Amino acid sequence: MTDEGRPAGGRGKPGAVASSSPEPSPVQRRWLVRGADQPGGKLPLFDTGGREVPKATIRACLAAGWAEPWFTNPVKPDWLVCKLTAKGYRAVGLEPPPGIG
């Protein structure tokens, strides 16, 4: 795997890892960790460089149960607004806050 979360050789989408993976890829982990200190575990729509988080990263985390849809954005319905699940907190080595579970 490369640092971007793609399989070695450059093929595949960034962050796209089979949902059967027992732990997040480095790209997925970076995204998930960023939600840990946000109210309600809200996950960012953009990376630290201002680029949209790849949908493949979001979908892989949803499929693994590390994130869940939070609400639909009426202005941008194609954006996947998500939050961490208890499993997501644990996947990055954190205990979920009370009430998450």
KANORVEN-V517125 format. One record per residue. N is the residue number from 1. RES is the residue in three letters. PSI is psi in whole degrees, -180 to 180 (* if undefined). OMEGA is omega in degrees with one decimal (none if undefined). BURIAL is 1 if it has 9 or more other ideal C-beta (glycine too) atoms within 8 Angstrom, else 0. Layout:
N:RES:PSI:OMEGA:BURIAL
N:RES:PSI:OMEGA:BURIAL
//
This chain:
1:MET:142:177.0:0
2:THR:172:178.3:0
3:ASP:-24:-179.3:0
4:GLU:-2:179.4:0
5:GLY:6:177.4:1
6:ARG:150:173.6:1
7:PRO:148:178.4:0
8:ALA:141:-178.6:0
9:GLY:-8:173.9:0
10:GLY:-2:-179.9:0
11:ARG:159:179.3:0
12:GLY:166:-178.4:0
13:LYS:149:178.3:0
14:PRO:135:176.3:1
15:GLY:-7:-177.2:1
16:ALA:106:178.2:1
17:VAL:143:-179.1:1
18:ALA:140:-177.7:0
19:SER:-12:178.4:0
20:SER:-4:178.1:0
21:SER:132:-176.8:1
22:PRO:-19:177.9:0
23:GLU:158:-177.2:0
24:PRO:149:171.7:1
25:SER:168:177.4:1
26:PRO:-39:179.9:1
27:VAL:-46:179.3:1
28:GLN:-43:-179.7:1
29:ARG:-44:179.6:1
30:ARG:-41:-179.8:1
31:TRP:-47:-178.1:1
32:LEU:-43:-178.6:1
33:VAL:-34:-178.1:0
34:ARG:-22:177.3:1
35:GLY:-16:-173.4:1
36:ALA:-30:-178.7:1
37:ASP:12:179.2:0
38:GLN:150:177.7:1
39:PRO:128:179.1:0
40:GLY:4:-178.2:0
41:GLY:24:-177.8:1
42:LYS:128:179.2:1
43:LEU:142:-175.6:1
44:PRO:152:175.2:1
45:LEU:-21:-176.2:0
46:PHE:149:177.8:0
47:ASP:179:-176.5:1
48:THR:-16:177.4:0
49:GLY:2:178.7:0
50:GLY:4:178.3:0
51:ARG:146:178.0:0
52:GLU:136:176.6:0
53:VAL:130:-178.5:1
54:PRO:135:179.1:1
55:LYS:-31:178.4:0
56:ALA:-38:177.4:1
57:THR:-48:-178.8:1
58:ILE:-47:-177.6:1
59:ARG:-38:178.3:1
60:ALA:-39:178.8:1
61:CYS:-37:175.0:1
62:LEU:-45:-178.5:1
63:ALA:-33:-179.8:0
64:ALA:-11:-179.3:1
65:GLY:12:-179.9:1
66:TRP:-21:179.6:1
67:ALA:161:175.4:1
68:GLU:152:177.3:0
69:PRO:141:-179.5:0
70:TRP:-55:177.3:0
71:PHE:166:177.1:0
72:THR:130:178.3:0
73:ASN:114:-177.2:0
74:PRO:-26:-179.8:0
75:VAL:-37:-178.7:0
76:LYS:76:-175.4:0
77:PRO:-17:178.9:0
78:ASP:-10:176.9:0
79:TRP:136:178.4:0
80:LEU:98:178.8:0
81:VAL:117:-172.4:1
82:CYS:167:175.2:1
83:LYS:159:178.6:1
84:LEU:146:171.0:1
85:THR:171:175.4:1
86:ALA:-40:178.0:0
87:LYS:-35:178.4:1
88:GLY:-44:176.3:1
89:TYR:-46:-178.0:1
90:ARG:-33:-179.4:1
91:ALA:-26:178.7:1
92:VAL:15:173.7:1
93:GLY:23:-179.2:0
94:LEU:151:173.8:0
95:GLU:135:178.1:0
96:PRO:147:177.4:1
97:PRO:160:177.1:0
98:PRO:140:178.6:0
99:GLY:-11:177.0:0
100:ILE:123:179.6:1
101:GLY:*:none:0
//
